[in-house]
């Protein structure tokens, strides 16, 4: 993004645009700055890096035309054309999209209309890796729970087996005591 020089003749619009562009270059999240008619006014380096594009292929184009139409995403269109005009802002709207060159991206979109310029600041948080980790952790947890359930079942079977063996052993021991008592009684009778 190119920065403008400040001088006393700059309009509020130019100053606001300068600050918007300066702010977007200092953030790690990819940003697009859109005009009110949804054409790209600028983007930060993070956007160009993450979406493998260049300023010449981005600035001045309708957002839906970016990347040979890769940004013509129905959810994004709905957000920008239906929700944003009524609310001036939307936050954490999750969109999944398969980009031909870079693969699946799961993104949280945040946008705000900027009063001073009537431009739109669109922030794009890539949560693809976060979602992949969440899925792996969820699968790991399920596998762990299944493993624990299986081991619990196996342990219960062994406990049941030991309990049966214990009953048999105790039963034999009681029978032995009973037989010994009978022997003692028989010896007393014979004497």
Z-matrix of the N, CA and C atoms (Angstrom, degrees):
N
C 1 1.448
C 2 1.517 1 107.61
N 3 1.290 2 114.61 1 134.23
C 4 1.460 3 119.64 2 179.67
C 5 1.517 4 109.88 3 -88.87
N 6 1.316 5 116.91 4 140.23
C 7 1.458 6 121.95 5 -178.54
C 8 1.515 7 109.08 6 -100.25
N 9 1.331 8 113.97 7 148.01
C 10 1.459 9 119.20 8 177.59
C 11 1.528 10 109.18 9 -96.58
N 12 1.288 11 116.66 10 150.12
C 13 1.461 12 122.19 11 174.42
C 14 1.518 13 108.50 12 -78.53
N 15 1.325 14 116.14 13 140.83
C 16 1.467 15 120.26 14 177.25
C 17 1.523 16 109.65 15 -86.06
N 18 1.297 17 116.60 16 133.28
C 19 1.462 18 120.82 17 168.76
C 20 1.519 19 107.78 18 -147.00
N 21 1.262 20 117.46 19 168.44
C 22 1.455 21 121.68 20 -172.15
C 23 1.524 22 112.79 21 -67.20
N 24 1.314 23 118.56 22 -17.07
C 25 1.461 24 120.06 23 -178.21
C 26 1.533 25 113.12 24 -90.25
N 27 1.340 26 117.62 25 -1.12
C 28 1.462 27 119.73 26 -179.13
C 29 1.523 28 110.25 27 -68.99
N 30 1.296 29 114.59 28 142.34
C 31 1.459 30 119.76 29 177.81
C 32 1.524 31 109.26 30 -79.90
N 33 1.318 32 115.98 31 165.60
C 34 1.471 33 120.26 32 176.19
C 35 1.521 34 110.07 33 -59.44
N 36 1.322 35 115.89 34 -36.70
C 37 1.466 36 121.13 35 179.91
C 38 1.527 37 110.04 36 -59.99
N 39 1.321 38 117.42 37 -48.31
C 40 1.456 39 120.93 38 -178.73
C 41 1.519 40 111.62 39 -65.00
N 42 1.330 41 116.79 40 -40.25
C 43 1.462 42 120.34 41 178.52
C 44 1.530 43 109.95 42 -64.46
N 45 1.336 44 116.46 43 -44.94
C 46 1.469 45 120.59 44 179.47
C 47 1.525 46 109.94 45 -61.47
N 48 1.323 47 116.25 46 -41.96
C 49 1.462 48 119.82 47 -179.86
C 50 1.529 49 110.25 48 -64.50
N 51 1.303 50 116.90 49 -39.60
C 52 1.461 51 120.79 50 177.76
C 53 1.532 52 110.56 51 -59.57
N 54 1.313 53 117.13 52 -47.24
C 55 1.464 54 120.47 53 -179.46
C 56 1.525 55 112.04 54 -66.45
N 57 1.303 56 116.81 55 -37.18
C 58 1.472 57 120.06 56 177.91
C 59 1.528 58 109.46 57 -62.01
N 60 1.304 59 116.18 58 -47.26
C 61 1.461 60 119.83 59 -178.95
C 62 1.527 61 111.56 60 -66.62
N 63 1.325 62 116.96 61 -39.11
C 64 1.463 63 120.64 62 177.92
C 65 1.527 64 109.82 63 -62.66
N 66 1.325 65 116.77 64 -44.89
C 67 1.459 66 121.40 65 179.07
C 68 1.523 67 111.10 66 -60.93
N 69 1.313 68 117.15 67 -45.28
C 70 1.467 69 119.58 68 -176.29
C 71 1.517 70 111.74 69 -66.34
N 72 1.320 71 118.43 70 -28.35
C 73 1.466 72 120.46 71 178.32
C 74 1.522 73 112.46 72 -76.24
N 75 1.329 74 117.88 73 -16.63
C 76 1.464 75 119.66 74 -178.18
C 77 1.524 76 112.92 75 -93.97
N 78 1.305 77 117.95 76 -1.96
C 79 1.463 78 120.06 77 -178.34
C 80 1.516 79 111.19 78 -101.24
N 81 1.317 80 115.44 79 155.15
C 82 1.462 81 121.04 80 179.85
C 83 1.514 82 111.73 81 -83.14
N 84 1.323 83 116.49 82 -29.16
C 85 1.458 84 120.19 83 -179.23
C 86 1.521 85 110.10 84 -72.12
N 87 1.316 86 116.17 85 144.23
C 88 1.464 87 118.49 86 173.97
C 89 1.532 88 110.46 87 -65.07
N 90 1.329 89 115.18 88 139.15
C 91 1.457 90 121.86 89 178.95
C 92 1.517 91 109.78 90 -131.35
N 93 1.310 92 114.77 91 147.20
C 94 1.461 93 121.71 92 167.01
C 95 1.518 94 107.10 93 -123.45
N 96 1.306 95 115.49 94 141.50
C 97 1.453 96 120.34 95 171.60
C 98 1.518 97 105.24 96 -110.65
N 99 1.336 98 115.22 97 120.31
C 100 1.461 99 121.38 98 -176.16
C 101 1.509 100 110.67 99 -111.37
N 102 1.317 101 115.97 100 146.51
C 103 1.459 102 120.47 101 172.61
C 104 1.531 103 107.55 102 -75.76
N 105 1.310 104 116.69 103 171.31
C 106 1.465 105 120.09 104 -178.90
C 107 1.533 106 111.43 105 -63.57
N 108 1.346 107 117.93 106 -22.32
C 109 1.464 108 120.26 107 176.79
C 110 1.534 109 111.68 108 -96.12
N 111 1.361 110 116.18 109 19.08
C 112 1.465 111 125.40 110 172.26
C 113 1.532 112 114.89 111 68.54
N 114 1.321 113 116.13 112 25.24
C 115 1.466 114 120.13 113 171.92
C 116 1.525 115 107.94 114 -92.35
N 117 1.336 116 116.15 115 145.62
C 118 1.453 117 121.02 116 -178.15
C 119 1.524 118 109.90 117 -74.40
N 120 1.331 119 114.85 118 121.23
C 121 1.455 120 121.77 119 176.75
C 122 1.528 121 108.97 120 -90.40
N 123 1.333 122 115.02 121 -32.67
C 124 1.451 123 119.48 122 179.64
C 125 1.518 124 110.37 123 -172.22
N 126 1.314 125 114.30 124 168.24
C 127 1.462 126 121.38 125 177.21
C 128 1.521 127 106.92 126 -149.28
N 129 1.318 128 116.07 127 157.54
C 130 1.458 129 117.27 128 178.26
C 131 1.530 130 110.61 129 -92.92
N 132 1.318 131 115.13 130 169.64
C 133 1.465 132 120.53 131 -177.42
C 134 1.523 133 111.85 132 -59.27
N 135 1.322 134 115.72 133 -34.35
C 136 1.457 135 119.94 134 179.60
C 137 1.538 136 110.91 135 -61.74
N 138 1.324 137 116.86 136 -37.49
C 139 1.465 138 120.03 137 177.50
C 140 1.534 139 109.74 138 -63.97
N 141 1.322 140 115.92 139 -48.79
C 142 1.470 141 119.86 140 -178.48
C 143 1.529 142 111.15 141 -60.73
N 144 1.321 143 116.24 142 -40.18
C 145 1.464 144 120.92 143 -178.74
C 146 1.532 145 110.98 144 -69.52
N 147 1.326 146 116.92 145 -50.03
C 148 1.466 147 121.29 146 -175.25
C 149 1.523 148 113.46 147 -68.41
N 150 1.313 149 116.81 148 -31.83
C 151 1.460 150 119.43 149 -176.75
C 152 1.529 151 112.47 150 -109.28
N 153 1.329 152 114.80 151 13.65
C 154 1.465 153 122.74 152 173.37
C 155 1.529 154 113.05 153 47.83
N 156 1.307 155 113.70 154 57.94
C 157 1.459 156 119.18 155 179.46
C 158 1.529 157 109.43 156 -137.67
N 159 1.302 158 115.83 157 174.60
C 160 1.464 159 121.81 158 -179.00
C 161 1.518 160 109.68 159 -124.02
N 162 1.323 161 115.11 160 160.19
C 163 1.465 162 121.14 161 180.00
C 164 1.527 163 110.72 162 -57.85
N 165 1.319 164 117.50 163 -41.22
C 166 1.472 165 120.79 164 -177.90
C 167 1.529 166 112.17 165 -63.60
N 168 1.332 167 116.58 166 -27.19
C 169 1.466 168 120.75 167 179.84
C 170 1.524 169 112.52 168 -93.23
N 171 1.330 170 116.29 169 2.58
C 172 1.465 171 120.35 170 -173.01
C 173 1.525 172 112.93 171 -120.75
N 174 1.318 173 116.62 172 -57.25
C 175 1.462 174 121.39 173 -174.14
C 176 1.528 175 110.68 174 -64.39
N 177 1.328 176 114.76 175 133.85
C 178 1.464 177 121.22 176 178.41
C 179 1.522 178 113.47 177 91.89
N 180 1.326 179 116.76 178 -10.02
C 181 1.472 180 119.55 179 -178.79
C 182 1.522 181 110.06 180 -95.17
N 183 1.319 182 114.92 181 151.31
C 184 1.455 183 121.49 182 172.19
C 185 1.530 184 107.05 183 -62.95
N 186 1.312 185 117.72 184 137.31
C 187 1.466 186 121.26 185 -175.30
C 188 1.526 187 111.73 186 -53.60
N 189 1.325 188 117.53 187 -35.32
C 190 1.468 189 121.04 188 -178.18
C 191 1.536 190 112.72 189 -72.15
N 192 1.329 191 117.50 190 -15.34
C 193 1.462 192 121.57 191 -179.19
C 194 1.530 193 112.34 192 -90.01
N 195 1.337 194 117.13 193 -9.34
C 196 1.462 195 120.17 194 -176.51
C 197 1.524 196 110.71 195 -59.41
N 198 1.322 197 115.73 196 143.53
C 199 1.463 198 121.18 197 177.63
C 200 1.511 199 112.75 198 57.52
N 201 1.324 200 117.23 199 44.30
C 202 1.472 201 122.20 200 -178.96
C 203 1.529 202 112.30 201 55.23
N 204 1.327 203 115.70 202 41.79
C 205 1.457 204 120.52 203 177.07
C 206 1.519 205 114.34 204 89.00
N 207 1.342 206 118.07 205 5.30
C 208 1.463 207 120.65 206 -179.30
C 209 1.527 208 112.55 207 -63.29
N 210 1.322 209 116.82 208 -25.08
C 211 1.463 210 120.97 209 -179.69
C 212 1.526 211 112.38 210 -92.91
N 213 1.311 212 116.85 211 9.72
C 214 1.468 213 120.45 212 175.79
C 215 1.532 214 107.21 213 -82.96
N 216 1.323 215 114.51 214 69.19
C 217 1.464 216 123.52 215 -174.63
C 218 1.530 217 107.84 216 -100.38
N 219 1.330 218 117.75 217 121.53
C 220 1.473 219 119.78 218 -177.49
C 221 1.529 220 114.31 219 -51.83
N 222 1.348 221 117.73 220 -41.36
C 223 1.466 222 120.07 221 -179.72
C 224 1.530 223 110.77 222 -64.30
N 225 1.333 224 116.96 223 -40.74
C 226 1.461 225 121.08 224 179.34
C 227 1.528 226 109.87 225 -65.41
N 228 1.309 227 116.07 226 -42.32
C 229 1.464 228 121.10 227 179.26
C 230 1.531 229 110.04 228 -59.42
N 231 1.314 230 116.39 229 -45.23
C 232 1.458 231 121.39 230 178.96
C 233 1.528 232 110.89 231 -61.58
N 234 1.319 233 116.50 232 -43.82
C 235 1.462 234 120.55 233 -179.99
C 236 1.527 235 111.70 234 -61.95
N 237 1.320 236 115.75 235 -48.34
C 238 1.463 237 120.10 236 -174.84
C 239 1.521 238 113.28 237 -75.37
N 240 1.327 239 117.42 238 -32.23
C 241 1.461 240 119.71 239 -174.11
C 242 1.529 241 113.94 240 -99.23
N 243 1.333 242 117.12 241 -22.45
C 244 1.463 243 119.53 242 -176.86
C 245 1.524 244 113.03 243 -113.24
N 246 1.319 245 116.74 244 -49.07
C 247 1.463 246 120.12 245 -174.39
C 248 1.524 247 111.73 246 -80.62
N 249 1.330 248 117.36 247 -49.13
C 250 1.457 249 120.85 248 -175.72
C 251 1.535 250 113.60 249 -60.96
N 252 1.330 251 119.81 250 -41.27
C 253 1.465 252 118.18 251 179.13
C 254 1.535 253 113.17 252 -61.26
N 255 1.310 254 117.31 253 -29.90
C 256 1.460 255 120.03 254 -178.51
C 257 1.518 256 112.97 255 -87.65
N 258 1.335 257 118.09 256 -33.72
C 259 1.464 258 120.91 257 -172.68
C 260 1.528 259 114.25 258 -108.89
N 261 1.305 260 119.45 259 -13.50
C 262 1.467 261 125.08 260 -177.56
C 263 1.529 262 114.08 261 66.88
N 264 1.331 263 117.05 262 -4.62
C 265 1.458 264 119.87 263 -179.10
C 266 1.530 265 109.34 264 -160.58
N 267 1.323 266 116.14 265 147.71
C 268 1.460 267 120.78 266 164.93
C 269 1.523 268 107.31 267 -143.52
N 270 1.344 269 115.01 268 147.64
C 271 1.459 270 120.72 269 -174.89
C 272 1.515 271 111.05 270 -129.98
N 273 1.324 272 114.33 271 141.95
C 274 1.466 273 122.82 272 171.10
C 275 1.520 274 113.85 273 51.35
N 276 1.318 275 115.69 274 45.68
C 277 1.460 276 119.77 275 175.57
C 278 1.520 277 106.90 276 -89.09
N 279 1.334 278 116.01 277 118.52
C 280 1.466 279 120.57 278 -175.51
C 281 1.524 280 111.00 279 -86.27
N 282 1.321 281 114.92 280 130.10
C 283 1.456 282 122.16 281 179.06
C 284 1.527 283 108.19 282 -131.84
N 285 1.325 284 116.23 283 131.55
C 286 1.464 285 121.72 284 173.69
C 287 1.520 286 107.55 285 -109.05
N 288 1.320 287 115.96 286 133.62
C 289 1.459 288 119.07 287 -179.99
C 290 1.523 289 109.59 288 -149.58
N 291 1.307 290 115.28 289 138.53
C 292 1.466 291 121.95 290 176.90
C 293 1.527 292 107.75 291 -93.78
N 294 1.336 293 115.82 292 110.62
C 295 1.452 294 121.48 293 177.21
C 296 1.523 295 107.91 294 -90.33
N 297 1.334 296 118.25 295 131.71
C 298 1.470 297 120.93 296 -176.11
C 299 1.529 298 114.56 297 -53.86
N 300 1.323 299 117.84 298 -41.84
C 301 1.465 300 119.64 299 -174.90
C 302 1.522 301 114.65 300 -91.73
N 303 1.340 302 116.97 301 -24.31
C 304 1.464 303 118.34 302 -174.44
C 305 1.527 304 113.75 303 -118.18
N 306 1.315 305 117.18 304 -1.92
C 307 1.459 306 120.65 305 175.74
C 308 1.521 307 113.35 306 86.24
N 309 1.320 308 114.38 307 -163.37
C 310 1.457 309 121.24 308 -177.43
C 311 1.516 310 110.56 309 -69.85
N 312 1.318 311 115.18 310 133.14
C 313 1.464 312 122.06 311 173.30
C 314 1.517 313 106.82 312 -126.97
N 315 1.324 314 115.40 313 129.18
C 316 1.457 315 121.13 314 171.57
C 317 1.518 316 104.58 315 -107.73
N 318 1.329 317 115.85 316 120.81
C 319 1.457 318 120.44 317 -171.00
C 320 1.521 319 110.83 318 -126.64
N 321 1.319 320 115.01 319 145.63
C 322 1.455 321 121.28 320 168.07
C 323 1.518 322 106.02 321 -102.47
N 324 1.321 323 115.57 322 122.31
C 325 1.456 324 120.60 323 -178.48
C 326 1.526 325 110.00 324 -103.46
N 327 1.308 326 114.75 325 136.00
C 328 1.458 327 122.57 326 175.52
C 329 1.521 328 106.27 327 -131.42
N 330 1.318 329 116.06 328 133.33
C 331 1.468 330 118.77 329 179.02
C 332 1.514 331 109.47 330 -140.20
N 333 1.302 332 114.08 331 151.73
C 334 1.456 333 120.84 332 178.91
C 335 1.518 334 108.38 333 -147.84
N 336 1.329 335 114.66 334 134.14
C 337 1.463 336 118.64 335 172.19
C 338 1.520 337 107.51 336 -79.66
N 339 1.303 338 115.42 337 134.81
C 340 1.456 339 121.01 338 -178.68
C 341 1.524 340 108.39 339 -97.35
N 342 1.312 341 114.86 340 114.83
C 343 1.469 342 120.86 341 -174.57
C 344 1.521 343 113.55 342 -55.63
N 345 1.317 344 115.63 343 -44.12
C 346 1.459 345 118.27 344 -173.02
C 347 1.525 346 113.11 345 -68.72
N 348 1.318 347 118.26 346 -25.46
C 349 1.461 348 119.88 347 -175.72
C 350 1.522 349 113.93 348 -120.38
N 351 1.338 350 116.98 349 -10.83
C 352 1.469 351 123.06 350 -173.25
C 353 1.526 352 111.83 351 61.41
N 354 1.308 353 116.24 352 17.71
C 355 1.454 354 120.59 353 175.20
C 356 1.516 355 109.08 354 -90.26
N 357 1.304 356 115.09 355 170.09
C 358 1.463 357 120.95 356 -178.35
C 359 1.517 358 107.95 357 -120.76
N 360 1.319 359 115.35 358 130.18
C 361 1.450 360 121.41 359 175.55
C 362 1.525 361 106.26 360 -100.32
N 363 1.327 362 117.19 361 116.37
C 364 1.456 363 122.69 362 -178.35
C 365 1.524 364 108.52 363 -113.09
N 366 1.337 365 115.67 364 111.74
C 367 1.464 366 121.73 365 178.97
C 368 1.516 367 108.51 366 -98.92
N 369 1.317 368 115.23 367 138.63
C 370 1.463 369 121.58 368 -175.71
C 371 1.520 370 108.14 369 -125.14
N 372 1.324 371 116.72 370 110.73
C 373 1.461 372 120.55 371 176.88
C 374 1.521 373 108.15 372 -99.70
N 375 1.312 374 116.27 373 119.97
C 376 1.465 375 121.64 374 179.13
C 377 1.520 376 108.22 375 -82.00
N 378 1.330 377 117.01 376 111.14
C 379 1.466 378 121.30 377 -179.65
C 380 1.533 379 111.29 378 -111.02
N 381 1.326 380 116.20 379 19.26
C 382 1.462 381 120.85 380 -179.09
C 383 1.522 382 111.31 381 -56.61
N 384 1.310 383 117.44 382 -50.59
C 385 1.469 384 121.98 383 -178.97
C 386 1.526 385 110.29 384 -64.17
N 387 1.322 386 116.63 385 -41.99
C 388 1.466 387 121.05 386 178.86
C 389 1.527 388 110.55 387 -59.15
N 390 1.340 389 117.03 388 -45.11
C 391 1.470 390 120.60 389 179.65
C 392 1.534 391 110.57 390 -66.01
N 393 1.324 392 117.32 391 -39.08
C 394 1.468 393 120.84 392 178.97
C 395 1.531 394 109.97 393 -62.81
N 396 1.327 395 116.55 394 -41.84
C 397 1.468 396 120.52 395 178.20
C 398 1.523 397 110.33 396 -65.76
N 399 1.334 398 116.64 397 -42.15
C 400 1.465 399 120.18 398 178.00
C 401 1.527 400 111.06 399 -60.32
N 402 1.318 401 116.98 400 -41.26
C 403 1.468 402 120.99 401 179.01
C 404 1.528 403 110.00 402 -65.73
N 405 1.336 404 116.37 403 -43.88
C 406 1.468 405 119.79 404 179.26
C 407 1.525 406 111.05 405 -63.21
N 408 1.335 407 116.37 406 -42.15
C 409 1.467 408 119.80 407 178.10
C 410 1.528 409 110.96 408 -64.91
N 411 1.324 410 116.02 409 -40.33
C 412 1.465 411 120.39 410 178.43
C 413 1.535 412 109.87 411 -62.75
N 414 1.330 413 116.59 412 -45.38
C 415 1.471 414 120.39 413 178.06
C 416 1.527 415 111.04 414 -64.01
N 417 1.318 416 116.68 415 -41.17
C 418 1.459 417 121.03 416 178.33
C 419 1.524 418 109.82 417 -61.42
N 420 1.340 419 116.48 418 -44.41
C 421 1.463 420 121.29 419 179.25
C 422 1.520 421 110.67 420 -62.20
N 423 1.336 422 116.96 421 -43.63
C 424 1.466 423 120.14 422 178.28
C 425 1.529 424 110.68 423 -62.70
N 426 1.340 425 116.49 424 -44.49
C 427 1.470 426 120.62 425 178.58
C 428 1.527 427 110.29 426 -61.53
N 429 1.318 428 116.28 427 -42.14
C 430 1.455 429 121.24 428 179.41
C 431 1.526 430 110.73 429 -63.77
N 432 1.328 431 116.34 430 -44.04
C 433 1.466 432 120.33 431 178.82
C 434 1.527 433 110.79 432 -63.30
N 435 1.330 434 117.34 433 -40.85
C 436 1.463 435 120.73 434 177.77
C 437 1.528 436 110.72 435 -64.93
N 438 1.326 437 116.26 436 -40.54
C 439 1.463 438 120.88 437 178.29
C 440 1.524 439 111.47 438 -63.70
N 441 1.329 440 115.90 439 -43.56
C 442 1.461 441 120.46 440 178.65
C 443 1.531 442 109.78 441 -64.33
N 444 1.331 443 116.92 442 -42.58
C 445 1.473 444 120.57 443 178.73
C 446 1.523 445 110.46 444 -61.89
N 447 1.344 446 117.63 445 -42.13
C 448 1.465 447 121.47 446 179.42
C 449 1.530 448 110.71 447 -65.00
N 450 1.333 449 116.73 448 -45.33
C 451 1.470 450 120.67 449 179.66
C 452 1.531 451 109.97 450 -64.67
N 453 1.327 452 117.16 451 -38.48
C 454 1.465 453 121.08 452 177.74
C 455 1.521 454 110.45 453 -62.39
N 456 1.311 455 115.87 454 -41.57
C 457 1.467 456 120.94 455 178.37
C 458 1.531 457 110.26 456 -63.96
N 459 1.334 458 116.43 457 -44.08
C 460 1.465 459 121.04 458 178.71
C 461 1.527 460 110.71 459 -63.40
N 462 1.340 461 116.59 460 -43.43
C 463 1.458 462 120.45 461 178.99
C 464 1.529 463 111.01 462 -64.21
N 465 1.314 464 116.95 463 -39.85
C 466 1.464 465 120.38 464 178.63
C 467 1.531 466 110.21 465 -63.60
N 468 1.330 467 117.02 466 -39.66
C 469 1.466 468 120.30 467 177.49
C 470 1.531 469 110.33 468 -63.09
N 471 1.326 470 117.61 469 -40.74
C 472 1.465 471 121.17 470 178.25
C 473 1.532 472 111.10 471 -67.72
N 474 1.336 473 116.14 472 -40.19
C 475 1.469 474 120.21 473 177.32
C 476 1.528 475 109.83 474 -61.67
N 477 1.332 476 116.01 475 -44.26
C 478 1.468 477 120.41 476 178.48
C 479 1.530 478 110.32 477 -61.20
N 480 1.334 479 116.49 478 -41.58
C 481 1.465 480 121.72 479 179.27
C 482 1.530 481 110.76 480 -64.49
N 483 1.345 482 116.32 481 -45.07
C 484 1.461 483 120.67 482 178.18
C 485 1.526 484 111.20 483 -64.88
N 486 1.323 485 116.05 484 -38.15
C 487 1.459 486 120.37 485 178.08
C 488 1.526 487 110.83 486 -62.57
N 489 1.320 488 116.49 487 -42.22
C 490 1.468 489 120.95 488 177.97
C 491 1.537 490 110.23 489 -63.94
N 492 1.336 491 115.51 490 -44.61
C 493 1.461 492 119.28 491 179.27
C 494 1.528 493 109.85 492 -63.44
N 495 1.313 494 117.48 493 -38.39
C 496 1.459 495 121.95 494 178.39
C 497 1.532 496 110.45 495 -63.31
N 498 1.336 497 116.63 496 -43.48
C 499 1.465 498 120.41 497 178.20
C 500 1.530 499 110.71 498 -61.67
N 501 1.325 500 116.21 499 -42.15
C 502 1.469 501 120.68 500 178.53
C 503 1.522 502 109.88 501 -63.17
N 504 1.337 503 116.67 502 -46.59
C 505 1.469 504 120.93 503 -178.89
C 506 1.526 505 110.55 504 -63.84
N 507 1.330 506 117.34 505 -44.57
C 508 1.468 507 121.03 506 179.16
C 509 1.523 508 109.45 507 -64.42
N 510 1.337 509 116.51 508 -41.36
C 511 1.469 510 120.84 509 177.64
C 512 1.517 511 111.08 510 -60.22
N 513 1.307 512 117.65 511 -42.87
C 514 1.474 513 121.63 512 178.18
C 515 1.523 514 110.57 513 -64.53
N 516 1.324 515 114.84 514 -43.33
C 517 1.463 516 119.99 515 -179.30
C 518 1.528 517 109.97 516 -61.87
N 519 1.340 518 115.37 517 -43.78
C 520 1.472 519 119.04 518 178.29
C 521 1.529 520 111.05 519 -64.10
N 522 1.319 521 116.64 520 -38.47
C 523 1.466 522 121.67 521 178.46
C 524 1.525 523 109.63 522 -65.11
N 525 1.342 524 117.57 523 -39.75
C 526 1.459 525 122.30 524 178.53
C 527 1.529 526 110.00 525 -63.38
N 528 1.319 527 116.14 526 -43.47
C 529 1.470 528 119.98 527 178.48
C 530 1.522 529 109.89 528 -61.72
N 531 1.312 530 115.06 529 -43.25
C 532 1.472 531 121.06 530 179.43
C 533 1.526 532 110.89 531 -62.54
N 534 1.323 533 116.29 532 -43.88
C 535 1.463 534 120.34 533 179.75
C 536 1.529 535 111.12 534 -65.80
N 537 1.311 536 117.18 535 -40.63
C 538 1.468 537 121.02 536 178.09
C 539 1.528 538 110.07 537 -61.67
N 540 1.339 539 114.98 538 -40.31
C 541 1.478 540 118.98 539 178.79
C 542 1.525 541 109.81 540 -64.56
N 543 1.322 542 118.19 541 -38.25
C 544 1.463 543 122.32 542 178.42
C 545 1.532 544 110.46 543 -65.33
N 546 1.326 545 115.50 544 -41.34
C 547 1.470 546 120.48 545 179.51
C 548 1.531 547 109.12 546 -61.86
N 549 1.326 548 114.96 547 -45.92
C 550 1.467 549 119.25 548 179.68
C 551 1.534 550 109.68 549 -60.13
N 552 1.347 551 117.20 550 -43.25
C 553 1.467 552 121.44 551 179.59
C 554 1.523 553 110.54 552 -64.10
N 555 1.337 554 117.48 553 -41.35
C 556 1.465 555 121.71 554 179.68
C 557 1.536 556 110.63 555 -64.14
N 558 1.297 557 117.03 556 -41.56
C 559 1.464 558 121.17 557 179.63
C 560 1.531 559 109.73 558 -64.77
N 561 1.314 560 117.17 559 -36.58
C 562 1.454 561 120.84 560 178.72
C 563 1.516 562 110.06 561 -67.28
N 564 1.326 563 117.32 562 -37.87
C 565 1.452 564 121.97 563 -179.92
C 566 1.518 565 111.04 564 -69.08
N 567 1.289 566 118.26 565 -35.88
C 568 1.450 567 122.77 566 -178.02
C 569 1.521 568 110.41 567 -77.27
N 570 1.176 569 117.48 568 -24.44
C 571 1.454 570 116.48 569 -178.13
C 572 1.486 571 111.59 570 -83.68
